[in-house]
Amino acid sequence: MEIAEHSLAVLGVVLLVGILAPELLARFHIPLASSLILVGALLGPHGFDQIQVDDTLTLFAFLGATFQMLLAGIEAGGLDLRPFERVNVIPYLGGGVLPALMGAGLALAFGLGWSSALLTASVFMSTSILLVFSFTEDSGLGGESIGRRLKSATVLWELSSALLAFIVLKLVDPHPRFSLPILVGLVISFVAFLRLFVPEIVRYVFSRFEAPARAESERRVRFTLALLLVVLFLFTGLDVPAVIAAFLVGFALASARDTEVIQQKLHLVGYALFIPVFLFVVGLEVDLTILLEPDIRTLAGAAFVVTAVFSKFGGSYLATGRLNYGPRDRALFGLASTAKLTIPITTTYAALKLGIVPPAFLSGTVIVSIVTSVMVPAVLGFASSRRKDQPSV
């Protein structure tokens, strides 16, 4: 009973923040995502210690991250993701490959091996789909050129980062469930099945639903969620992160017809409750006291943080300049590209457990994620509001 009361109280706090934050923080241009993370950090075990993460909140947060990535996958289906187009190659190289090379070089400079260097490259390349898509949703930039380009680049960076980390961790895993060639073959087969056959299956199933519009759309949503659960079960069995599996399901659904109603209903449910809970739980996990611990003041930790942020910002800023965007759009793109969250922390933590990166690198990853998850959306909210008031050069 106490657990249930605790969880209900937390859900009430999340909904209250979601109602009040847009009004109270509008003058400071702090978006809802930052508000939820900040309130979570203040009320969590590392703040005033009023709220603890329990199983219910963990489940809601998992569903929130899954909903966000499912919606991001559906939206990504309408983005220009052609890998060899100039508008995608230049941001990919500047904001993805360049930071990855600098990260790998930093790891090698500190005497780490190639496995550590490649994992560091993965962390430096990553940009959080969850944060970037939430920000473009809050700011209204999703329909503008710079917003679409930002989302396309983020998808390519994050998927490349996750794939690189996945391969490296499997190579160094002393007790793999499958050999790497078999595992890669299974993953490719699943992805191909999702992309080639799921849209046809969805079209067939949807065509069999003959009911009033409301009942039909509800059945389609239930089918979509059932499909998501099946794919999550299969991919997590291969140790593929659930958020990546959810994104792939959404991306496969995007090519099916009549997905707009499903997207609207999932968007309503996700952004009304599950996604805000996810962001709030992220805040509960934030430990700002790590900034005061002596070990993170080592040269390695400091170099990690500075290089991760400035290589990403600088490379993205220069890349968008080559695409003829103005200074404000370039700054907006560069700042957003630095946002990191779950995948880098998960990757670095797994690498630490395998003994291939030092604790300072995990601390550096956590610091980068803390700073960017809280500060970047707030700064971007202010920057985007200023941008709307002034014409881009």
N, C-alpha and C positions, 0 to 999 in steps of 0.2 A: 504493500500500500504506500509506504514511504517513497519507494522508487517511482511509482506511478504519479504521486503528488509532485515529486521533484521534477519529473519530465514534463508534466502539464504546466507547472509554473514556468519552466524554461521556455516552452513553446509560447506561453503567454507573453513572456518578455520579448521574444523574437518578433512576434506579431506587433507588439506595442512599439518596438524600435522601428519596424517597417512602416508603421503609420506616422509616427512623430518625427523620425529622423529627416525625411525630405523637407519638412517645414522648418524644423529647428536649425538644420545645418545648411539650408539653401544659400544663405548669405556667405557662407564660407566655401561654397562650391564643393562640399564633401559628398560624394555619391553614397548610395545606400550600401554598396558592398563594403566600403571603408568603415561606415558607421557600425555595421554589424560586427566586423572584425575588431574594431576598437572597443565596443561595449563588451564583447566577449573577453577580450584581454583584460579589461578592468574588473569584470566580475568573476573571472576564472581563478584557478588555483594559484596562478602566479601574480594575481592582482589582489583584490579584496577577498578572494577565496570564498565566494558566496555560492558558486555553482561548480559542480563536478561533472565530468563527462561520464555518463552511464551507458548501458547497452542500448537503451532506447534512443538516446541522442546519437550514438554511433551509427545506428541503423538509419535514422533520419538523415544524418549527414552523408552516409553512403548513397542513399537514394537521391539526395540533392546533387551530389557530384555526378551521379549517373544520369539524372534528368538533364543537367546542364550539358553534359557531353553528348547525349542523345540529340538534344535540340541543336547543339553546335554542329553535329554531323549532318542533320537535315539541312541546316542553313548553308553548310559548306558545299552541299550538292549544287547550290546555285552560284557558287563562287568560281572565279577563274583560277583553277589549280594546275593548269598546263605547265609541266616542269621546265620546258625548254623555251617558253615565251620570255621575251626580254623583261616584261613587267614583273615576272616572277623570279627570273634568274638573278637579276641585280640585287633585290632585297635578300634573296636566299644567300647569296655570296657575302654581301656586306654585313647583314645582321645575323647570319647563321654560321657560315663557314669561317669567316674571319675571327669571330669570338671563339669558335671551337679550336682553331689553330693556336690562338693565344692561350687558351686554357690548357691545351696539351703541352705547349711550350713551357708554361709556368710549372706544370707538374714535373716535367723532365728536368727543369732548372733546379728543383728542390730534391732531385735525386730519386724520384719515384719511377716505377717501371712503366712499360707501355700500356699495360692494363689500366693502371691508375690514370695515365695520360688520356686514354680514350674515354674513360668515364668522366674525367674532368671536362673533356671536350663536349660530352653529352650535356653536362650541367650548364656549360656556358652557352650552348646553342639553344637551350630550352626557353620558350616563352609560354606562359600559362594561358591555354585556351580558355580556362574557366574565368580568369580575371579579365582578359581582353574582351571576350564576348560579353561578360557582365558590364564592363565599362561602356562598350559601344551601345549596349542596350539602354543603359542609364542616360548616356549623353546624347543619344539620337544621331550619332555619327555613322551608324551602320549602313545607311543608305547613301552616304557621300563617298566620293572617290577615294579619299584617304582612309576612310573606315573600311571600305571593301578591300583595299590593298593591304591594310593592316591585318584583317582577318585571314586573308589568303596566305600571307607570309607566316602568320602565327601557326596556322594548321601545318604548313610544310616544315617549319622549324620543330614544332612539338613532336610530330610523327617521326621525323628523322632522329631527333634526340632520343625518343623512346626506343626506336629500333636499334640504334647504336648501343644504348645501355643494355637492352635485352640481350643482344648478341655477346657483348663482353662479359656480362654476368654469367651467362650460360657457359662460356668458354672457361671461366675460372672456377665454376662450381665443382667442388670435389665429388659431389654425389648427385649428378644430374638424373632426372627421371627419364629423359630421352637424350640420345646423342644429338648434337647440334644440327647435323644435316636432316635427320628425321624431324626434329622439332621445327626447323625452318620450313620444311616441306609441308608439315601439317598446318602451320600458320598460314602459309601462302594458299594452301588448298581451301581453308576456311574463308579466307578473305575473298578468294575468287568466287567461291560459292555464294557468299553474301552479295557480292557485286553483280554477278551474272544471273543467279537464279532467284534470289529473294524478291527482287522487284516483280518477277513473273508470278511467283507464289502469292505475293501480296495482291497483285491485280486480280488473280483468279479468286482468291478468298473474298476480296472486297466485292467482286461481281456477284458472288453467291449470296450476299447480304441483301435481302429484300424486306425492308421494314421502314416505318416512318423515319424521317431524316434524323431525328434526335437519337432514336434507338440504334439506327444503323451506325451513326458516328461513334456512339458509346461502344458498340461491339468492335468497331475498328480499333479503337483505343485499347480495348482489352486484348485484342489479338496482337497489337504492337507490343504491349507490355509482356505478353507471354513469349513472343519472339525474343524480346530483349533478355528475359530471364534464361531462356534456353542457350542463347549465345554467350551470356555471361558465365553460365555453368561450364560450357565447353572451353572457353578461352582461359578462365581462371584455372582450369585443370592443367593448362599448359603454362601456367604462371605468367600469362599476359595480363597486365593491369586491367582491372574492370573498366576504368574510364576510357581506355583505348578501345575495348570491345564495344562499349556503348556508343562511342563516336562512329565506329565502323557500321553498326546497325543503323544509326541515323543517316549515314552517308549512303548506305544501300537503299534505304527507304526513300531518299530524296529523288531517285530516278523513277519511282513508281508514280502513277497518276493519283490525283485526288488525295494528296497528303496534307493539303493546307488545313483542313478541318482538324486533323489529328494533331498537327503542329500547334494550332491555336489552343486546343484543349490541354495538351501536354505543357505548353507554355504557361497557361493559366494555373495549373496545378503546381508546376515546378516553381514558378516565381512567387506564387502566393504563400508557399510554406517550405517545401523541401530545400530549395536553393538558399533561401535566407538562413535556414537552420544550418546548412553546410558551412556558410560563411561565418556564422556565429561560433560554431564548433572550432573552426580554424582559429578564431580569436581566443577561445578557451585554451588552445594548445600553445599559444604564443607565450614564450618566456622571455620577457624583456630583460630580466636580470642576467641573461647570458651575455649581454653587452658589457657587463661589469666584471665578468670572470677573467682572471689573469691569462688563462691559456689562449683566449681568442686574441690577445694582443701580441701574439707571436707574429713574426714576419710572414709566415706562411698564411695564417688566417687573414691578416690585413691585406696582403697581396692578393689573396683569393677574392676578397670582397671588392676591392678597388678595380681589379682587372675585369671581373665579371660584369660589373655595372658599366664601366666606361668603354669597354670593348664593344658591348652590345649597343649602347647608345651611340657611340661614335660611328660604328659600322653601319647602323641603320640610318643615321642622319645623313651620312655621305651617300648611301645607296639611293635614298629617296631624292637627294639632290640631282642624281643622274637621271631621274625620271621627271625632272622639271617641276617638282613641288616647291612651294614657297617655304621660307624659314619657319613659319609657325607650324605648318603641316609637318615639316621635317622634324621639328622638335617634338611634336605630338607623337609622331610615329616612333621616334627614338626612345622617348620616355616609356611608352607603352611596351616596347620590345623588351625592356629590362624586367618586366613582371614575371616572377617565378613563384611556384607553389608546390604542389604535391609531388610531381614526378622527380624533380631534382633531389628533394629531401629523401624520398623513398630509395632512389638510386644510390645516393651517397651513403645512406644508412646501411643498405645491403652490402656495399663495397667495404664499409668499415668492419662489418661483421665477418667478412671474408678476409680481412687483414690486408687489403690492397691500397687503402688510403689511410692517412693519419687522422686522429681526432680533430686536428685543426681544420681540416677540409670540411668535415661535417659541420663544425661550428660556423665556418665561413658560409656554407650553403644555407644554414638556418638563418644566419643574420641577413643574407641577401633576400631570402624569402620573407622574413619579417618586415624588413624595410620596404621592399617593393610591394608586398601585399597590402600594407597599410598606407604608405605614402604615395605610391604611384597613382592609384585611382583618385586620391584627393588632389594631387597636383594636376593630373589630367583633367579632372572636373573643372578646376579653375582655368586651366589653359584653354579647354574647349569653349568655355563660356566667353573668354576674352577673344577667342578666335572668331566667334559668331558676331562679335561687335565690330570687328575690323576686317576689311577685305584682305585676303591672302595676296602676297606679293608674287 
